[in-house]
């Protein structure tokens, strides 16, 4: 039986390493985009919670801004804007979406909530 030569497969181990190193930046970008989507989703979810808390505080005569800030983490409370309460008792909360990488402004999300005035 003749010995089998493996000289043709000599560089394949190195090729796999090179391919992995070439894909690492793509994997990092995809991971950052996925994490940014999670952060944006959290901002949307918490905007609704902050709007409900602000409307509740407004309905009982409290400060809507303080109530909304208590619901939000510090990073989201930094870009908080509140409009209202309007004559109808509605409150609109706008939250800036923080960037995962750098200080780029990505936009904002808003939510409205309405509760009737309970102070009468």
Secondary structure, DSSP 8 states (H G I E B T S, - for coil): ------GGGTTHHHHHHHHHHHHHHHHHHHHHHHHHHHHHHHHHHHHHHHHHHHHHHHHTT--HHHHHHHHS-HHHHTT-EEEE--TT-EEEEEEE---SSTT----EEEEEEE------
